[in-house]
Each structure stands twice: as structure tokens, then as C-alpha cells.
Amino acid sequence: RLKEHSREQTKEGRGYKKVLRPQLSKIIITNLEFSEALPFVAFTSLLVEIAAKLDHVMDKVEELGKMSHFREFRDDDDDDDENIVVTCERPKMNIVDNDLPSYGAE
């Protein structure tokens, strides 16, 4: 009887077609839903881990800022004597005297 329930003869009578029992089909559907959701669960887990690590990095940056006694930036600072000017000067190099091989530069 179990054999008759799990297999059904096709109309042509050439072979057998497998028929899933209701319990098995529910298990398979659950497994398919789980396998479809697995990438989303993994992605969500990675996002949670990234957020936790980023929070840790932000805490350490704030701690370093306090240790180095940085001032808070305020846009309304109009003191001219506290303006910082940064200049970058490149030393002039003689291209021929840089100890690199020159092919056809002479």
C-alpha cells in the first residue's frame, strides 16, 4: 500500500511517476524557502557585523581625538590670527641627476 501511495502509474503505462506525500512536500517547501532566504540572512549578518565594527572604529577615533586634545571645529571662528596656512613646496630636481637611466634624453 505504501508503494502504491508513493508511486503512480502514468496514463501511457510506460513508467512510474513519483508522487510526494503531503508531509514530504511540506518539508521540501520549507527547505526551499530556507535556501532562498539564506543569502539574505547572510547579507544581513554581514551588515550587522560591519555596523558593529564601524561603531568600534568610531569610538576609537573619538578616544584618539580626546587624547590628542583636538579642538572642536566651529564654522563661526573669525579670528584671523588662528588661521592656518599650509603651503607645499617641491624641491626643484635636475632631471638628469636623479640616478635613473635616461634613454635618449641626451
Biopython code that builds the backbone (N, CA, C, O; Angstrom):
import numpy as np
from Bio.PDB.StructureBuilder import StructureBuilder

atoms = [
    (1, "ARG", "N", (0.825, -1.192, 0.000)),
    (1, "ARG", "CA", (0.000, 0.000, 0.000)),
    (1, "ARG", "C", (0.869, 1.256, 0.000)),
    (1, "ARG", "O", (0.554, 2.221, -0.695)),
    (2, "LEU", "N", (1.953, 1.255, 0.767)),
    (2, "LEU", "CA", (2.866, 2.393, 0.791)),
    (2, "LEU", "C", (3.484, 2.604, -0.577)),
    (2, "LEU", "O", (3.683, 3.737, -1.016)),
    (3, "LYS", "N", (3.784, 1.501, -1.244)),
    (3, "LYS", "CA", (4.362, 1.582, -2.576)),
    (3, "LYS", "C", (3.374, 2.218, -3.548)),
    (3, "LYS", "O", (3.767, 3.018, -4.397)),
    (4, "GLU", "N", (2.104, 1.869, -3.430)),
    (4, "GLU", "CA", (1.086, 2.428, -4.307)),
    (4, "GLU", "C", (0.904, 3.917, -4.048)),
    (4, "GLU", "O", (0.632, 4.684, -4.972)),
    (5, "HIS", "N", (1.053, 4.324, -2.800)),
    (5, "HIS", "CA", (0.852, 5.729, -2.454)),
    (5, "HIS", "C", (2.021, 6.599, -2.919)),
    (5, "HIS", "O", (1.825, 7.759, -3.280)),
    (6, "SER", "N", (3.226, 6.048, -2.910)),
    (6, "SER", "CA", (4.382, 6.858, -3.262)),
    (6, "SER", "C", (4.666, 6.872, -4.756)),
    (6, "SER", "O", (5.422, 7.724, -5.223)),
    (7, "ARG", "N", (4.084, 5.956, -5.518)),
    (7, "ARG", "CA", (4.286, 5.940, -6.966)),
    (7, "ARG", "C", (2.938, 5.816, -7.663)),
    (7, "ARG", "O", (2.005, 5.189, -7.161)),
    (8, "GLU", "N", (2.872, 6.419, -8.806)),
    (8, "GLU", "CA", (1.628, 6.372, -9.562)),
    (8, "GLU", "C", (1.966, 6.050, -11.010)),
    (8, "GLU", "O", (2.894, 6.624, -11.580)),
    (9, "GLN", "N", (1.217, 5.136, -11.600)),
    (9, "GLN", "CA", (1.499, 4.760, -12.985)),
    (9, "GLN", "C", (0.983, 5.853, -13.907)),
    (9, "GLN", "O", (-0.105, 6.391, -13.701)),
    (10, "THR", "N", (1.787, 6.182, -14.943)),
    (10, "THR", "CA", (1.380, 7.215, -15.886)),
    (10, "THR", "C", (0.276, 6.693, -16.783)),
    (10, "THR", "O", (0.019, 5.490, -16.828)),
    (11, "LYS", "N", (-0.390, 7.615, -17.510)),
    (11, "LYS", "CA", (-1.511, 7.244, -18.365)),
    (11, "LYS", "C", (-1.099, 6.260, -19.453)),
    (11, "LYS", "O", (-1.837, 5.330, -19.777)),
    (12, "GLU", "N", (0.068, 6.473, -20.001)),
    (12, "GLU", "CA", (0.513, 5.604, -21.078)),
    (12, "GLU", "C", (0.931, 4.231, -20.571)),
    (12, "GLU", "O", (1.012, 3.291, -21.361)),
    (13, "GLY", "N", (1.192, 4.091, -19.305)),
    (13, "GLY", "CA", (1.582, 2.821, -18.742)),
    (13, "GLY", "C", (3.034, 2.470, -18.981)),
    (13, "GLY", "O", (3.436, 1.332, -18.741)),
    (14, "ARG", "N", (3.832, 3.417, -19.448)),
    (14, "ARG", "CA", (5.243, 3.142, -19.766)),
    (14, "ARG", "C", (6.129, 3.154, -18.532)),
    (14, "ARG", "O", (7.088, 2.385, -18.468)),
    (15, "GLY", "N", (5.851, 3.968, -17.588)),
    (15, "GLY", "CA", (6.737, 4.069, -16.435)),
    (15, "GLY", "C", (5.985, 4.560, -15.215)),
    (15, "GLY", "O", (4.756, 4.631, -15.194)),
    (16, "TYR", "N", (6.748, 4.887, -14.222)),
    (16, "TYR", "CA", (6.159, 5.346, -12.970)),
    (16, "TYR", "C", (6.552, 6.792, -12.720)),
    (16, "TYR", "O", (7.668, 7.215, -13.020)),
    (17, "LYS", "N", (5.627, 7.522, -12.175)),
    (17, "LYS", "CA", (5.879, 8.905, -11.800)),
    (17, "LYS", "C", (5.847, 8.973, -10.279)),
    (17, "LYS", "O", (4.929, 8.445, -9.651)),
    (18, "LYS", "N", (6.824, 9.608, -9.697)),
    (18, "LYS", "CA", (6.869, 9.711, -8.242)),
    (18, "LYS", "C", (5.899, 10.793, -7.778)),
    (18, "LYS", "O", (5.830, 11.879, -8.354)),
    (19, "VAL", "N", (5.172, 10.481, -6.751)),
    (19, "VAL", "CA", (4.249, 11.434, -6.146)),
    (19, "VAL", "C", (4.700, 11.633, -4.713)),
    (19, "VAL", "O", (4.859, 10.672, -3.960)),
    (20, "LEU", "N", (4.905, 12.884, -4.344)),
    (20, "LEU", "CA", (5.352, 13.175, -2.982)),
    (20, "LEU", "C", (4.182, 13.114, -2.012)),
    (20, "LEU", "O", (3.071, 13.547, -2.315)),
    (21, "ARG", "N", (4.458, 12.579, -0.871)),
    (21, "ARG", "CA", (3.455, 12.577, 0.182)),
    (21, "ARG", "C", (3.329, 13.986, 0.748)),
    (21, "ARG", "O", (4.286, 14.757, 0.666)),
    (22, "PRO", "N", (2.190, 14.345, 1.314)),
    (22, "PRO", "CA", (1.996, 15.712, 1.816)),
    (22, "PRO", "C", (3.053, 16.158, 2.820)),
    (22, "PRO", "O", (3.490, 17.308, 2.775)),
    (23, "GLN", "N", (3.471, 15.282, 3.717)),
    (23, "GLN", "CA", (4.484, 15.668, 4.702)),
    (23, "GLN", "C", (5.807, 15.979, 4.023)),
    (23, "GLN", "O", (6.458, 16.971, 4.351)),
    (24, "LEU", "N", (6.206, 15.136, 3.078)),
    (24, "LEU", "CA", (7.475, 15.361, 2.387)),
    (24, "LEU", "C", (7.442, 16.655, 1.593)),
    (24, "LEU", "O", (8.428, 17.392, 1.575)),
    (25, "SER", "N", (6.323, 16.944, 0.935)),
    (25, "SER", "CA", (6.269, 18.166, 0.141)),
    (25, "SER", "C", (6.339, 19.400, 1.039)),
    (25, "SER", "O", (6.914, 20.415, 0.645)),
    (26, "LYS", "N", (5.763, 19.327, 2.241)),
    (26, "LYS", "CA", (5.874, 20.457, 3.168)),
    (26, "LYS", "C", (7.318, 20.650, 3.613)),
    (26, "LYS", "O", (7.787, 21.782, 3.732)),
    (27, "ILE", "N", (8.019, 19.556, 3.859)),
    (27, "ILE", "CA", (9.426, 19.643, 4.260)),
    (27, "ILE", "C", (10.257, 20.227, 3.131)),
    (27, "ILE", "O", (11.121, 21.071, 3.367)),
    (28, "ILE", "N", (10.004, 19.787, 1.912)),
    (28, "ILE", "CA", (10.767, 20.292, 0.763)),
    (28, "ILE", "C", (10.491, 21.770, 0.549)),
    (28, "ILE", "O", (11.415, 22.535, 0.273)),
    (29, "ILE", "N", (9.228, 22.190, 0.672)),
    (29, "ILE", "CA", (8.899, 23.609, 0.513)),
    (29, "ILE", "C", (9.598, 24.431, 1.588)),
    (29, "ILE", "O", (10.120, 25.508, 1.301)),
    (30, "THR", "N", (9.612, 23.936, 2.819)),
    (30, "THR", "CA", (10.306, 24.646, 3.898)),
    (30, "THR", "C", (11.792, 24.757, 3.592)),
    (30, "THR", "O", (12.395, 25.811, 3.796)),
    (31, "ASN", "N", (12.384, 23.669, 3.101)),
    (31, "ASN", "CA", (13.806, 23.702, 2.755)),
    (31, "ASN", "C", (14.076, 24.668, 1.617)),
    (31, "ASN", "O", (15.087, 25.370, 1.636)),
    (32, "LEU", "N", (13.193, 24.718, 0.623)),
    (32, "LEU", "CA", (13.373, 25.662, -0.478)),
    (32, "LEU", "C", (13.275, 27.097, 0.024)),
    (32, "LEU", "O", (14.069, 27.950, -0.373)),
    (33, "GLU", "N", (12.305, 27.365, 0.894)),
    (33, "GLU", "CA", (12.175, 28.715, 1.428)),
    (33, "GLU", "C", (13.410, 29.092, 2.231)),
    (33, "GLU", "O", (13.882, 30.226, 2.152)),
    (34, "PHE", "N", (13.931, 28.152, 3.001)),
    (34, "PHE", "CA", (15.135, 28.424, 3.781)),
    (34, "PHE", "C", (16.321, 28.670, 2.860)),
    (34, "PHE", "O", (17.110, 29.583, 3.103)),
    (35, "SER", "N", (16.458, 27.874, 1.812)),
    (35, "SER", "CA", (17.598, 28.049, 0.910)),
    (35, "SER", "C", (17.479, 29.345, 0.122)),
    (35, "SER", "O", (18.493, 29.946, -0.231)),
    (36, "GLU", "N", (16.259, 29.784, -0.159)),
    (36, "GLU", "CA", (16.086, 31.072, -0.832)),
    (36, "GLU", "C", (16.392, 32.226, 0.114)),
    (36, "GLU", "O", (16.889, 33.265, -0.323)),
    (37, "ALA", "N", (16.105, 32.063, 1.387)),
    (37, "ALA", "CA", (16.325, 33.129, 2.364)),
    (37, "ALA", "C", (17.757, 33.179, 2.854)),
    (37, "ALA", "O", (18.184, 34.184, 3.423)),
    (38, "LEU", "N", (18.499, 32.115, 2.643)),
    (38, "LEU", "CA", (19.860, 32.038, 3.169)),
    (38, "LEU", "C", (20.761, 33.182, 2.703)),
    (38, "LEU", "O", (21.477, 33.741, 3.534)),
    (39, "PRO", "N", (20.767, 33.565, 1.418)),
    (39, "PRO", "CA", (21.614, 34.711, 1.026)),
    (39, "PRO", "C", (21.236, 36.006, 1.738)),
    (39, "PRO", "O", (22.111, 36.796, 2.092)),
    (40, "PHE", "N", (19.943, 36.227, 1.950)),
    (40, "PHE", "CA", (19.512, 37.439, 2.639)),
    (40, "PHE", "C", (19.927, 37.420, 4.105)),
    (40, "PHE", "O", (20.309, 38.448, 4.665)),
    (41, "VAL", "N", (19.849, 36.256, 4.714)),
    (41, "VAL", "CA", (20.271, 36.119, 6.109)),
    (41, "VAL", "C", (21.771, 36.360, 6.228)),
    (41, "VAL", "O", (22.222, 37.035, 7.153)),
    (42, "ALA", "N", (22.540, 35.814, 5.299)),
    (42, "ALA", "CA", (23.993, 36.015, 5.323)),
    (42, "ALA", "C", (24.331, 37.486, 5.113)),
    (42, "ALA", "O", (25.201, 38.026, 5.795)),
    (43, "PHE", "N", (23.649, 38.137, 4.173)),
    (43, "PHE", "CA", (23.887, 39.556, 3.906)),
    (43, "PHE", "C", (23.544, 40.401, 5.132)),
    (43, "PHE", "O", (24.293, 41.310, 5.491)),
    (44, "THR", "N", (22.423, 40.105, 5.768)),
    (44, "THR", "CA", (22.022, 40.840, 6.969)),
    (44, "THR", "C", (23.027, 40.634, 8.089)),
    (44, "THR", "O", (23.355, 41.572, 8.817)),
    (45, "SER", "N", (23.509, 39.423, 8.226)),
    (45, "SER", "CA", (24.509, 39.137, 9.254)),
    (45, "SER", "C", (25.787, 39.933, 9.004)),
    (45, "SER", "O", (26.384, 40.468, 9.938)),
    (46, "LEU", "N", (26.205, 40.009, 7.741)),
    (46, "LEU", "CA", (27.396, 40.803, 7.412)),
    (46, "LEU", "C", (27.177, 42.282, 7.703)),
    (46, "LEU", "O", (28.079, 42.955, 8.201)),
    (47, "LEU", "N", (25.990, 42.792, 7.396)),
    (47, "LEU", "CA", (25.703, 44.198, 7.692)),
    (47, "LEU", "C", (25.758, 44.476, 9.192)),
    (47, "LEU", "O", (26.268, 45.516, 9.610)),
    (48, "VAL", "N", (25.243, 43.565, 9.994)),
    (48, "VAL", "CA", (25.285, 43.735, 11.451)),
    (48, "VAL", "C", (26.731, 43.742, 11.933)),
    (48, "VAL", "O", (27.103, 44.559, 12.775)),
    (49, "GLU", "N", (27.550, 42.829, 11.399)),
    (49, "GLU", "CA", (28.965, 42.780, 11.781)),
    (49, "GLU", "C", (29.692, 44.060, 11.369)),
    (49, "GLU", "O", (30.493, 44.593, 12.136)),
    (50, "ILE", "N", (29.414, 44.553, 10.161)),
    (50, "ILE", "CA", (30.058, 45.786, 9.690)),
    (50, "ILE", "C", (29.652, 46.961, 10.573)),
    (50, "ILE", "O", (30.491, 47.789, 10.927)),
    (51, "ALA", "N", (28.378, 47.038, 10.926)),
    (51, "ALA", "CA", (27.914, 48.133, 11.785)),
    (51, "ALA", "C", (28.584, 48.077, 13.152)),
    (51, "ALA", "O", (28.946, 49.115, 13.707)),
    (52, "ALA", "N", (28.751, 46.885, 13.695)),
    (52, "ALA", "CA", (29.408, 46.748, 14.997)),
    (52, "ALA", "C", (30.871, 47.170, 14.911)),
    (52, "ALA", "O", (31.367, 47.864, 15.798)),
    (53, "LYS", "N", (31.565, 46.758, 13.852)),
    (53, "LYS", "CA", (32.977, 47.135, 13.686)),
    (53, "LYS", "C", (33.112, 48.634, 13.457)),
    (53, "LYS", "O", (34.037, 49.261, 13.974)),
    (54, "LEU", "N", (32.196, 49.212, 12.685)),
    (54, "LEU", "CA", (32.242, 50.648, 12.425)),
    (54, "LEU", "C", (31.995, 51.438, 13.706)),
    (54, "LEU", "O", (32.627, 52.469, 13.932)),
    (55, "ASP", "N", (31.094, 50.967, 14.529)),
    (55, "ASP", "CA", (30.844, 51.614, 15.819)),
    (55, "ASP", "C", (32.093, 51.578, 16.687)),
    (55, "ASP", "O", (32.417, 52.556, 17.362)),
    (56, "HIS", "N", (32.792, 50.451, 16.668)),
    (56, "HIS", "CA", (34.040, 50.312, 17.427)),
    (56, "HIS", "C", (35.100, 51.284, 16.895)),
    (56, "HIS", "O", (35.807, 51.915, 17.682)),
    (57, "VAL", "N", (35.215, 51.408, 15.585)),
    (57, "VAL", "CA", (36.188, 52.333, 14.983)),
    (57, "VAL", "C", (35.848, 53.771, 15.361)),
    (57, "VAL", "O", (36.742, 54.556, 15.678)),
    (58, "MET", "N", (34.562, 54.121, 15.330)),
    (58, "MET", "CA", (34.164, 55.485, 15.689)),
    (58, "MET", "C", (34.502, 55.794, 17.143)),
    (58, "MET", "O", (34.938, 56.901, 17.459)),
    (59, "ASP", "N", (34.304, 54.829, 18.020)),
    (59, "ASP", "CA", (34.670, 55.034, 19.428)),
    (59, "ASP", "C", (36.167, 55.270, 19.583)),
    (59, "ASP", "O", (36.584, 56.141, 20.346)),
    (60, "LYS", "N", (36.973, 54.503, 18.866)),
    (60, "LYS", "CA", (38.431, 54.651, 18.957)),
    (60, "LYS", "C", (38.890, 55.986, 18.383)),
    (60, "LYS", "O", (39.819, 56.596, 18.912)),
    (61, "VAL", "N", (38.255, 56.449, 17.311)),
    (61, "VAL", "CA", (38.616, 57.753, 16.737)),
    (61, "VAL", "C", (38.293, 58.863, 17.727)),
    (61, "VAL", "O", (39.087, 59.788, 17.900)),
    (62, "GLU", "N", (37.142, 58.784, 18.376)),
    (62, "GLU", "CA", (36.802, 59.787, 19.391)),
    (62, "GLU", "C", (37.792, 59.748, 20.549)),
    (62, "GLU", "O", (38.192, 60.792, 21.063)),
    (63, "GLU", "N", (38.181, 58.555, 20.954)),
    (63, "GLU", "CA", (39.151, 58.413, 22.040)),
    (63, "GLU", "C", (40.497, 59.020, 21.650)),
    (63, "GLU", "O", (41.121, 59.711, 22.454)),
    (64, "LEU", "N", (40.944, 58.767, 20.427)),
    (64, "LEU", "CA", (42.206, 59.362, 19.963)),
    (64, "LEU", "C", (42.109, 60.877, 19.888)),
    (64, "LEU", "O", (43.069, 61.576, 20.211)),
    (65, "GLY", "N", (40.960, 61.390, 19.464)),
    (65, "GLY", "CA", (40.762, 62.834, 19.407)),
    (65, "GLY", "C", (40.841, 63.475, 20.781)),
    (65, "GLY", "O", (41.398, 64.562, 20.932)),
    (66, "LYS", "N", (40.286, 62.805, 21.781)),
    (66, "LYS", "CA", (40.356, 63.337, 23.148)),
    (66, "LYS", "C", (41.779, 63.274, 23.687)),
    (66, "LYS", "O", (42.227, 64.188, 24.379)),
    (67, "MET", "N", (42.489, 62.195, 23.370)),
    (67, "MET", "CA", (43.865, 62.056, 23.851)),
    (67, "MET", "C", (44.790, 63.092, 23.221)),
    (67, "MET", "O", (45.749, 63.530, 23.856)),
    (68, "SER", "N", (44.515, 63.488, 21.985)),
    (68, "SER", "CA", (45.392, 64.448, 21.306)),
    (68, "SER", "C", (44.933, 65.886, 21.509)),
    (68, "SER", "O", (45.548, 66.816, 20.986)),
    (69, "HIS", "N", (43.858, 66.072, 22.264)),
    (69, "HIS", "CA", (43.351, 67.401, 22.621)),
    (69, "HIS", "C", (42.993, 68.224, 21.391)),
    (69, "HIS", "O", (43.322, 69.408, 21.324)),
    (70, "PHE", "N", (42.335, 67.621, 20.433)),
    (70, "PHE", "CA", (41.851, 68.368, 19.270)),
    (70, "PHE", "C", (40.735, 69.300, 19.702)),
    (70, "PHE", "O", (39.930, 68.978, 20.576)),
    (71, "ARG", "N", (40.709, 70.465, 19.067)),
    (71, "ARG", "CA", (39.610, 71.386, 19.309)),
    (71, "ARG", "C", (38.458, 71.004, 18.403)),
    (71, "ARG", "O", (38.661, 70.485, 17.306)),
    (72, "GLU", "N", (37.252, 71.265, 18.867)),
    (72, "GLU", "CA", (36.087, 71.061, 18.017)),
    (72, "GLU", "C", (36.081, 72.149, 16.957)),
    (72, "GLU", "O", (36.356, 73.310, 17.259)),
    (73, "PHE", "N", (35.777, 71.795, 15.748)),
    (73, "PHE", "CA", (35.715, 72.768, 14.667)),
    (73, "PHE", "C", (34.402, 73.522, 14.753)),
    (73, "PHE", "O", (33.326, 72.932, 14.846)),
    (74, "ARG", "N", (34.520, 74.856, 14.721)),
    (74, "ARG", "CA", (33.339, 75.705, 14.674)),
    (74, "ARG", "C", (33.449, 76.581, 13.450)),
    (74, "ARG", "O", (34.496, 77.178, 13.198)),
    (75, "ASP", "N", (32.395, 76.661, 12.704)),
    (75, "ASP", "CA", (32.404, 77.423, 11.457)),
    (75, "ASP", "C", (32.395, 78.926, 11.712)),
    (75, "ASP", "O", (32.758, 79.698, 10.825)),
    (76, "ASP", "N", (31.995, 79.352, 12.893)),
    (76, "ASP", "CA", (31.905, 80.787, 13.180)),
    (76, "ASP", "C", (33.211, 81.370, 13.713)),
    (76, "ASP", "O", (33.217, 82.504, 14.190)),
    (77, "ASP", "N", (34.317, 80.627, 13.644)),
    (77, "ASP", "CA", (35.619, 81.161, 14.056)),
    (77, "ASP", "C", (36.080, 82.185, 13.027)),
    (77, "ASP", "O", (36.367, 81.838, 11.881)),
    (78, "ASP", "N", (36.151, 83.459, 13.444)),
    (78, "ASP", "CA", (36.585, 84.518, 12.536)),
    (78, "ASP", "C", (37.915, 85.114, 12.956)),
    (78, "ASP", "O", (38.294, 86.171, 12.451)),
    (79, "ASP", "N", (38.626, 84.476, 13.854)),
    (79, "ASP", "CA", (39.910, 85.001, 14.304)),
    (79, "ASP", "C", (40.936, 84.827, 13.199)),
    (79, "ASP", "O", (41.220, 83.708, 12.771)),
    (80, "ASP", "N", (41.500, 85.960, 12.732)),
    (80, "ASP", "CA", (42.491, 85.902, 11.656)),
    (80, "ASP", "C", (43.827, 85.368, 12.142)),
    (80, "ASP", "O", (44.582, 84.785, 11.363)),
    (81, "ASP", "N", (44.127, 85.561, 13.426)),
    (81, "ASP", "CA", (45.425, 85.116, 13.918)),
    (81, "ASP", "C", (45.483, 83.598, 14.114)),
    (81, "ASP", "O", (46.568, 83.047, 14.303)),
    (82, "GLU", "N", (44.348, 82.922, 14.072)),
    (82, "GLU", "CA", (44.344, 81.479, 14.240)),
    (82, "GLU", "C", (44.180, 80.729, 12.921)),
    (82, "GLU", "O", (44.093, 79.501, 12.911)),
    (83, "ASN", "N", (44.139, 81.455, 11.823)),
    (83, "ASN", "CA", (44.032, 80.775, 10.533)),
    (83, "ASN", "C", (45.331, 80.053, 10.229)),
    (83, "ASN", "O", (46.417, 80.588, 10.451)),
    (84, "ILE", "N", (45.219, 78.889, 9.743)),
    (84, "ILE", "CA", (46.390, 78.079, 9.419)),
    (84, "ILE", "C", (46.542, 78.033, 7.911)),
    (84, "ILE", "O", (45.611, 77.687, 7.184)),
    (85, "VAL", "N", (47.729, 78.386, 7.458)),
    (85, "VAL", "CA", (48.025, 78.351, 6.028)),
    (85, "VAL", "C", (49.021, 77.236, 5.792)),
    (85, "VAL", "O", (50.072, 77.182, 6.431)),
    (86, "VAL", "N", (48.690, 76.355, 4.881)),
    (86, "VAL", "CA", (49.564, 75.235, 4.560)),
    (86, "VAL", "C", (50.074, 75.430, 3.147)),
    (86, "VAL", "O", (49.300, 75.585, 2.202)),
    (87, "THR", "N", (51.395, 75.421, 3.021)),
    (87, "THR", "CA", (51.987, 75.517, 1.685)),
    (87, "THR", "C", (52.837, 74.284, 1.447)),
    (87, "THR", "O", (53.438, 73.732, 2.368)),
    (88, "CYS", "N", (52.872, 73.878, 0.226)),
    (88, "CYS", "CA", (53.642, 72.696, -0.135)),
    (88, "CYS", "C", (54.603, 73.092, -1.245)),
    (88, "CYS", "O", (54.189, 73.452, -2.347)),
    (89, "GLU", "N", (55.867, 73.020, -0.943)),
    (89, "GLU", "CA", (56.869, 73.359, -1.948)),
    (89, "GLU", "C", (57.615, 72.101, -2.336)),
    (89, "GLU", "O", (58.057, 71.331, -1.484)),
    (90, "ARG", "N", (57.746, 71.907, -3.619)),
    (90, "ARG", "CA", (58.506, 70.768, -4.112)),
    (90, "ARG", "C", (59.909, 71.242, -4.445)),
    (90, "ARG", "O", (60.084, 72.262, -5.111)),
    (91, "PRO", "N", (60.888, 70.516, -3.991)),
    (91, "PRO", "CA", (62.249, 70.906, -4.352)),
    (91, "PRO", "C", (62.474, 70.693, -5.848)),
    (91, "PRO", "O", (62.023, 69.710, -6.435)),
    (92, "LYS", "N", (63.178, 71.636, -6.434)),
    (92, "LYS", "CA", (63.460, 71.516, -7.864)),
    (92, "LYS", "C", (64.510, 70.440, -8.061)),
    (92, "LYS", "O", (65.538, 70.424, -7.384)),
    (93, "MET", "N", (64.241, 69.549, -8.988)),
    (93, "MET", "CA", (65.163, 68.451, -9.265)),
    (93, "MET", "C", (65.734, 68.608, -10.656)),
    (93, "MET", "O", (65.044, 68.974, -11.608)),
    (94, "ASN", "N", (66.990, 68.325, -10.736)),
    (94, "ASN", "CA", (67.590, 68.255, -12.056)),
    (94, "ASN", "C", (67.281, 66.857, -12.582)),
    (94, "ASN", "O", (67.705, 65.861, -11.996)),
    (95, "ILE", "N", (66.570, 66.787, -13.647)),
    (95, "ILE", "CA", (66.098, 65.501, -14.149)),
    (95, "ILE", "C", (67.252, 64.586, -14.530)),
    (95, "ILE", "O", (67.151, 63.367, -14.397)),
    (96, "VAL", "N", (68.338, 65.164, -14.998)),
    (96, "VAL", "CA", (69.467, 64.345, -15.431)),
    (96, "VAL", "C", (70.203, 63.756, -14.229)),
    (96, "VAL", "O", (70.772, 62.671, -14.342)),
    (97, "ASP", "N", (70.208, 64.439, -13.080)),
    (97, "ASP", "CA", (70.959, 63.990, -11.907)),
    (97, "ASP", "C", (70.111, 63.187, -10.920)),
    (97, "ASP", "O", (70.362, 63.263, -9.717)),
    (98, "ASN", "N", (69.144, 62.443, -11.366)),
    (98, "ASN", "CA", (68.317, 61.700, -10.427)),
    (98, "ASN", "C", (68.690, 60.223, -10.350)),
    (98, "ASN", "O", (67.922, 59.431, -9.805)),
    (99, "ASP", "N", (69.835, 59.835, -10.876)),
    (99, "ASP", "CA", (70.356, 58.470, -10.823)),
    (99, "ASP", "C", (69.449, 57.439, -11.500)),
    (99, "ASP", "O", (69.557, 56.244, -11.227)),
    (100, "LEU", "N", (68.578, 57.888, -12.358)),
    (100, "LEU", "CA", (67.755, 56.960, -13.122)),
    (100, "LEU", "C", (68.303, 56.874, -14.540)),
    (100, "LEU", "O", (68.812, 57.866, -15.062)),
    (101, "PRO", "N", (68.211, 55.731, -15.159)),
    (101, "PRO", "CA", (68.714, 55.636, -16.532)),
    (101, "PRO", "C", (67.882, 56.508, -17.463)),
    (101, "PRO", "O", (66.654, 56.531, -17.383)),
    (102, "SER", "N", (68.548, 57.202, -18.320)),
    (102, "SER", "CA", (67.845, 58.047, -19.287)),
    (102, "SER", "C", (68.082, 57.472, -20.673)),
    (102, "SER", "O", (69.221, 57.367, -21.130)),
    (103, "TYR", "N", (67.039, 57.117, -21.310)),
    (103, "TYR", "CA", (67.125, 56.542, -22.645)),
    (103, "TYR", "C", (66.763, 57.614, -23.660)),
    (103, "TYR", "O", (65.596, 57.979, -23.801)),
    (104, "GLY", "N", (67.749, 58.104, -24.351)),
    (104, "GLY", "CA", (67.520, 59.087, -25.404)),
    (104, "GLY", "C", (67.291, 60.487, -24.908)),
    (104, "GLY", "O", (66.878, 61.341, -25.694)),
    (105, "ALA", "N", (67.536, 60.773, -23.645)),
    (105, "ALA", "CA", (67.332, 62.121, -23.122)),
    (105, "ALA", "C", (68.535, 63.000, -23.376)),
    (105, "ALA", "O", (68.471, 64.212, -23.174)),
    (106, "GLU", "N", (69.620, 62.416, -23.812)),
    (106, "GLU", "CA", (70.828, 63.213, -24.002)),
    (106, "GLU", "C", (70.928, 63.768, -25.385)),
    (106, "GLU", "O", (71.893, 64.463, -25.703)),
]
sb = StructureBuilder()
sb.init_structure("model")
sb.init_model(0)
sb.init_chain("A")
sb.init_seg("    ")
for serial, (resi, resn, name, xyz) in enumerate(atoms, 1):
    if name == "N":
        sb.init_residue(resn, " ", resi, " ")
    sb.init_atom(name, np.array(xyz, "f"), 0.0, 1.0, " ", f" {name:<3s}", serial, name[0])
structure = sb.get_structure()
